[in-house]
Amino acid sequence: MALDELKSAIPDYAKDLRLNLGSVIGNSPLPAQQLWGTVLACAIASRSPKVLAELEPEAKANLSAEAYTAAKSAAAIMAMNNVFYRTRHLLSDPEYGNLRAGLRMNVIGNSGVEKTDFELWCLAVSAINGCGQCLDSHEQVLRKAGVERETIQEAVKVASVLQAVGVTIDAEERLSA
């Protein structure tokens, strides 16, 4: 199992990450599509070749072709949106918020999967990329659709653990090179 391979690559000083990785994926209360879409989108967003290589095959096996593509789309669109909206938010001139974005984001309205699943994946990627405006926006859409806070938190837990695992493993690989 790829999860075991990934866990074995985590050094002992970060054993909490190993345990958390096992629990957020192996014991997740999320339905399979929500879980594995979150895993794939976050593995991409983590920018860690090892995390993506180990988790992508299992994500692909657990997702329909449409959900697999949608999870990759969530990572792609949020890579753009998180930079754009985080920058607008961080600039001290509030007038940037009044300017038209002029960026295409059609996939958000037509992802090919349940809207709440796609929104959850976008929220998780936004957590990795640190965009408060996008986090708020996607959380509000999810809450209005009846998604519980616990579900949202589970996706954020996946995002935080995958990001930490990627940073740790990539650092160890660079340090041992």
C-alpha positions as CSV (number, residue, x, y, z in Angstrom):
1,M,0.0,0.0,0.0
2,A,1.3,3.4,-1.0
3,L,0.2,4.9,2.4
4,D,2.6,2.5,4.2
5,E,5.4,3.5,1.8
6,L,4.8,7.1,2.5
7,K,4.6,6.6,6.3
8,S,7.9,4.6,6.2
9,A,9.6,7.7,4.6
10,I,8.7,9.9,7.5
11,P,11.7,10.2,9.9
12,D,11.3,9.2,13.6
13,Y,11.6,12.8,14.8
14,A,8.3,13.4,13.0
15,K,6.5,10.3,14.1
16,D,3.4,12.4,15.0
17,L,3.0,13.0,11.3
18,R,3.2,9.3,10.6
19,L,0.5,8.6,13.1
20,N,-1.6,11.5,11.8
21,L,-1.2,10.4,8.2
22,G,-2.6,7.0,9.1
23,S,-5.5,8.4,11.0
24,V,-6.6,11.2,8.6
25,I,-6.6,8.8,5.6
26,G,-7.0,5.4,7.2
27,N,-9.7,6.3,9.7
28,S,-11.3,9.3,8.0
29,P,-15.1,9.7,8.5
30,L,-15.3,11.3,5.1
31,P,-17.0,9.4,2.3
32,A,-14.5,7.9,-0.2
33,Q,-15.0,10.5,-2.9
34,Q,-14.6,13.4,-0.5
35,L,-11.6,11.8,1.1
36,W,-9.7,10.8,-2.0
37,G,-10.5,14.0,-3.9
38,T,-9.2,15.9,-0.9
39,V,-6.1,13.7,-0.8
40,L,-5.4,14.1,-4.5
41,A,-6.0,17.9,-4.6
42,C,-3.8,18.4,-1.5
43,A,-1.1,16.1,-2.7
44,I,-0.8,18.2,-5.8
45,A,-1.0,21.5,-3.7
46,S,1.7,20.2,-1.4
47,R,4.2,20.3,-4.3
48,S,5.9,17.2,-2.9
49,P,6.8,14.8,-5.6
50,K,7.0,11.9,-3.1
51,V,3.6,12.6,-1.6
52,L,2.0,12.9,-5.0
53,A,3.7,9.8,-6.4
54,E,2.7,7.7,-3.4
55,L,-0.9,8.8,-3.0
56,E,-2.1,9.5,-6.6
57,P,-2.5,5.8,-7.6
58,E,-4.7,5.1,-4.6
59,A,-6.7,8.3,-5.2
60,K,-7.2,7.3,-8.9
61,A,-8.3,3.8,-7.8
62,N,-10.9,5.3,-5.4
63,L,-12.3,8.0,-7.6
64,S,-14.4,8.0,-10.7
65,A,-12.7,9.5,-13.8
66,E,-14.8,12.6,-13.3
67,A,-13.9,13.0,-9.7
68,Y,-10.2,12.4,-10.4
69,T,-10.2,15.1,-13.0
70,A,-12.3,17.4,-10.8
71,A,-9.8,17.0,-7.9
72,K,-6.9,17.9,-10.2
73,S,-9.0,20.9,-11.4
74,A,-9.6,22.1,-7.9
75,A,-5.8,22.1,-7.2
76,A,-5.2,23.9,-10.5
77,I,-7.8,26.6,-10.2
78,M,-6.9,27.3,-6.5
79,A,-3.2,27.5,-7.4
80,M,-4.3,30.6,-9.4
81,N,-7.1,31.9,-7.2
82,N,-5.2,31.6,-4.0
83,V,-2.4,33.8,-5.3
84,F,-4.7,36.3,-6.9
85,Y,-7.2,36.7,-4.0
86,R,-4.5,36.5,-1.2
87,T,-2.6,39.3,-3.0
88,R,-5.7,41.4,-3.2
89,H,-6.4,40.9,0.4
90,L,-2.8,41.6,1.5
91,L,-2.4,44.8,-0.5
92,S,-3.0,47.8,1.6
93,D,-4.9,49.6,-1.1
94,P,-8.6,48.4,-0.9
95,E,-9.3,49.6,-4.4
96,Y,-7.8,46.4,-5.8
97,G,-10.9,44.6,-4.4
98,N,-13.1,46.8,-6.6
99,L,-11.3,45.9,-9.8
100,R,-12.7,43.1,-12.0
101,A,-10.7,39.9,-11.7
102,G,-10.9,39.1,-15.4
103,L,-9.8,35.5,-14.8
104,R,-11.6,32.4,-16.0
105,M,-12.9,30.1,-13.3
106,N,-15.6,28.2,-15.1
107,V,-14.6,24.9,-13.5
108,I,-15.9,26.1,-10.1
109,G,-19.4,26.2,-11.5
110,N,-19.1,23.1,-13.6
111,S,-16.6,20.6,-12.2
112,G,-18.4,17.4,-13.1
113,V,-18.9,16.3,-9.5
114,E,-21.2,17.2,-6.6
115,K,-20.7,21.0,-5.9
116,T,-20.0,20.4,-2.2
117,D,-17.2,17.9,-3.0
118,F,-15.5,20.3,-5.3
119,E,-15.9,23.2,-2.8
120,L,-14.4,21.0,-0.1
121,W,-11.4,20.2,-2.2
122,C,-11.0,23.9,-3.0
123,L,-11.2,24.8,0.6
124,A,-8.5,22.2,1.5
125,V,-6.1,23.5,-1.2
126,S,-6.8,27.1,0.0
127,A,-5.7,26.0,3.5
128,I,-2.4,24.8,2.1
129,N,-1.9,27.9,0.1
130,G,-2.9,30.2,2.9
131,C,-5.6,32.3,1.3
132,G,-8.0,33.5,4.0
133,Q,-10.4,35.1,1.5
134,C,-10.8,31.8,-0.4
135,L,-11.1,29.8,2.8
136,D,-13.9,32.1,3.9
137,S,-15.7,32.0,0.6
138,H,-15.6,28.2,0.2
139,E,-16.5,27.6,3.9
140,Q,-19.6,29.8,3.5
141,V,-20.7,27.9,0.4
142,L,-20.2,24.6,2.2
143,R,-22.1,25.7,5.3
144,K,-25.0,27.2,3.3
145,A,-25.2,23.8,1.5
146,G,-25.5,22.1,4.9
147,V,-22.0,20.7,5.2
148,E,-21.1,20.3,8.9
149,R,-18.1,22.0,10.4
150,E,-16.7,18.6,11.3
151,T,-16.6,17.6,7.6
152,I,-14.8,20.8,6.8
153,Q,-12.3,20.3,9.6
154,E,-11.6,16.8,8.4
155,A,-10.6,18.1,5.0
156,V,-8.4,20.8,6.6
157,K,-6.8,18.0,8.7
158,V,-5.9,16.1,5.5
159,A,-4.5,19.3,4.0
160,S,-2.4,20.1,7.1
161,V,-1.0,16.6,7.5
162,L,-0.2,16.1,3.8
163,Q,1.6,19.5,3.7
164,A,3.6,18.7,6.7
165,V,4.5,15.2,5.4
166,G,5.6,16.7,2.1
167,V,7.7,19.4,3.7
168,T,9.4,16.9,6.1
169,I,10.1,14.2,3.5
170,D,11.3,16.7,0.9
171,A,13.6,18.3,3.5
172,E,15.1,14.9,4.5
173,E,15.7,13.9,0.9
174,R,17.5,17.2,0.2
175,L,19.5,16.9,3.5
176,S,20.6,13.4,2.7
177,A,21.6,14.2,-0.9
